Amino acid sequence: MTTSQFLQDQPLFGGVDDQAIAAIMPLLREVNFAAGEPIVREGEDGDSLFVICSGSVEVLKASAAEDGVFEERIAVLKVGDVFGEMELLDTQSRSATVRALEPVSALALSNGDLFRIYESDLPTFTLIVLNLARELSRRLRSIDLMAVHYMAIEDRR
């Protein structure tokens, strides 16, 4: 099992004190995936976020093409990265497929367990949600840069 120090070193749990991490650890479910195995699928309902403890995953987004639909890699996530967080915040279906690139060990935190943190420790819940917001903001900035780059290429054509 992952140590409390490992969790505190990850962006999602940054700033969470020892006592709060000790209370959160029993809520986390350890999950393992083989290389090539899908972890979540775009369009499915989701109720958990995942923190990668070992291995790496690719994030794939469905894209329409003349000859059908294919999946385009939009990101590679590694140890400490989080995925599945959007579904906890907006309760909509999965926005992308995530597939293991190599054997992956992760910790899952369900929507219900996040709510338990809210009920028992509002300051820690607030810190975790703020950390999630920071991560989403970083990703949005990255997507903004990619969009500007893509638009510049399209304008040159």
C-alpha positions as CSV (number, residue, x, y, z in Angstrom):
1,M,0.0,0.0,0.0
2,T,1.1,3.5,-0.7
3,T,2.5,5.6,2.2
4,S,1.0,8.7,3.6
5,Q,4.2,10.6,2.6
6,F,3.7,9.5,-1.1
7,L,0.2,10.9,-1.0
8,Q,1.2,14.1,0.6
9,D,3.8,14.6,-2.1
10,Q,1.2,14.3,-4.9
11,P,-0.6,17.5,-6.1
12,L,-4.1,16.2,-5.2
13,F,-3.2,15.8,-1.5
14,G,-0.7,18.7,-1.3
15,G,-1.1,20.6,2.0
16,V,-3.1,17.8,3.6
17,D,-1.8,17.2,7.1
18,D,-0.8,13.8,8.6
19,Q,-4.0,13.3,10.6
20,A,-6.2,14.0,7.6
21,I,-4.1,11.7,5.3
22,A,-4.5,9.0,7.9
23,A,-8.2,9.3,7.8
24,I,-8.3,9.4,3.9
25,M,-6.0,6.4,3.3
26,P,-8.7,3.8,4.3
27,L,-11.1,5.4,1.8
28,L,-8.6,4.8,-1.1
29,R,-9.0,1.5,-3.1
30,E,-5.9,0.1,-4.7
31,V,-6.5,-1.0,-8.3
32,N,-4.1,-2.6,-10.8
33,F,-4.2,-2.8,-14.6
34,A,-2.2,-4.7,-17.2
35,A,-0.4,-3.0,-20.1
36,G,-2.9,-2.2,-22.8
37,E,-5.9,-2.6,-20.5
38,P,-8.5,0.2,-20.6
39,I,-9.1,1.7,-17.1
40,V,-12.0,4.0,-18.0
41,R,-13.9,4.4,-21.3
42,E,-15.1,7.6,-22.9
43,G,-18.9,7.9,-22.6
44,E,-19.2,5.6,-19.6
45,D,-20.5,6.7,-16.2
46,G,-17.8,7.3,-13.7
47,D,-17.7,7.7,-10.0
48,S,-14.0,7.6,-9.1
49,L,-10.9,9.5,-9.7
50,F,-7.5,7.7,-9.8
51,V,-4.0,8.7,-8.6
52,I,-1.3,6.8,-10.4
53,C,1.2,5.2,-8.0
54,S,3.3,3.3,-10.6
55,G,3.3,3.0,-14.4
56,S,1.8,5.3,-17.0
57,V,-1.4,5.7,-19.0
58,E,-2.5,7.3,-22.2
59,V,-5.5,9.5,-22.5
60,L,-7.5,8.9,-25.7
61,K,-10.2,11.0,-27.2
62,A,-12.6,9.7,-29.8
63,S,-12.4,11.6,-33.1
64,A,-14.5,11.3,-36.3
65,A,-12.7,10.6,-39.5
66,E,-13.9,9.9,-43.1
67,D,-13.4,6.2,-42.5
68,G,-15.0,6.0,-39.1
69,V,-14.2,6.9,-35.5
70,F,-10.7,6.6,-34.1
71,E,-9.0,7.5,-30.8
72,E,-6.4,10.2,-30.7
73,R,-3.9,10.3,-27.9
74,I,-4.1,13.7,-26.1
75,A,-1.9,13.0,-23.1
76,V,0.3,10.6,-21.2
77,L,0.0,10.6,-17.4
78,K,2.6,9.3,-15.0
79,V,3.1,8.7,-11.3
80,G,1.3,11.2,-9.2
81,D,-1.0,12.3,-12.0
82,V,-4.8,12.1,-11.5
83,F,-7.5,11.2,-13.9
84,G,-11.2,10.8,-13.7
85,E,-11.6,14.0,-11.6
86,M,-14.0,15.7,-14.0
87,E,-16.7,13.1,-13.3
88,L,-16.5,13.7,-9.6
89,L,-17.0,17.5,-10.1
90,D,-19.6,17.6,-12.9
91,T,-21.2,14.1,-12.6
92,Q,-21.2,13.6,-16.3
93,S,-19.9,10.6,-18.3
94,R,-16.2,10.0,-18.9
95,S,-14.8,12.5,-21.2
96,A,-12.0,10.3,-22.5
97,T,-10.6,6.7,-22.5
98,V,-7.6,6.0,-20.3
99,R,-5.5,3.0,-21.1
100,A,-2.5,1.5,-19.3
101,L,0.7,1.8,-21.3
102,E,2.5,-0.5,-18.9
103,P,1.4,-2.3,-15.7
104,V,-0.3,0.4,-13.6
105,S,-1.1,0.6,-9.9
106,A,-3.4,3.4,-8.8
107,L,-5.5,4.5,-5.9
108,A,-9.2,5.2,-6.6
109,L,-11.3,7.7,-4.6
110,S,-15.0,7.4,-5.2
111,N,-17.5,10.2,-5.3
112,G,-19.1,8.8,-2.1
113,D,-15.8,8.8,-0.3
114,L,-15.1,12.3,-1.3
115,F,-18.5,13.2,0.1
116,R,-17.4,11.4,3.4
117,I,-14.4,13.7,3.6
118,Y,-16.7,16.7,3.1
119,E,-18.9,15.5,6.0
120,S,-16.1,14.7,8.4
121,D,-13.4,17.3,7.5
122,L,-14.6,20.3,5.6
123,P,-11.1,22.1,5.6
124,T,-9.5,19.0,4.1
125,F,-12.3,18.6,1.5
126,T,-11.9,22.2,0.5
127,L,-8.1,21.8,0.1
128,I,-8.6,18.7,-2.1
129,V,-11.2,20.4,-4.3
130,L,-8.9,23.4,-4.6
131,N,-6.0,21.1,-5.6
132,L,-8.3,19.5,-8.2
133,A,-9.2,23.0,-9.5
134,R,-5.5,23.9,-9.8
135,E,-4.9,20.7,-11.8
136,L,-7.8,21.4,-14.1
137,S,-6.6,25.0,-14.6
138,R,-3.1,23.7,-15.5
139,R,-4.7,21.3,-18.0
140,L,-6.9,24.0,-19.5
141,R,-3.8,26.3,-19.9
142,S,-2.1,23.5,-21.8
143,I,-5.1,22.9,-24.0
144,D,-5.2,26.6,-24.7
145,L,-1.6,26.6,-25.9
146,M,-2.3,23.5,-28.1
147,A,-5.4,25.2,-29.6
148,V,-3.5,28.4,-30.4
149,H,-0.7,26.3,-32.0
150,Y,-3.2,24.3,-34.1
151,M,-5.1,27.5,-35.2
152,A,-1.8,29.1,-36.3
153,I,-1.0,26.0,-38.4
154,E,-4.5,26.1,-39.9
155,D,-4.2,29.8,-40.7
156,R,-1.0,29.2,-42.7
157,R,-2.7,26.7,-45.0
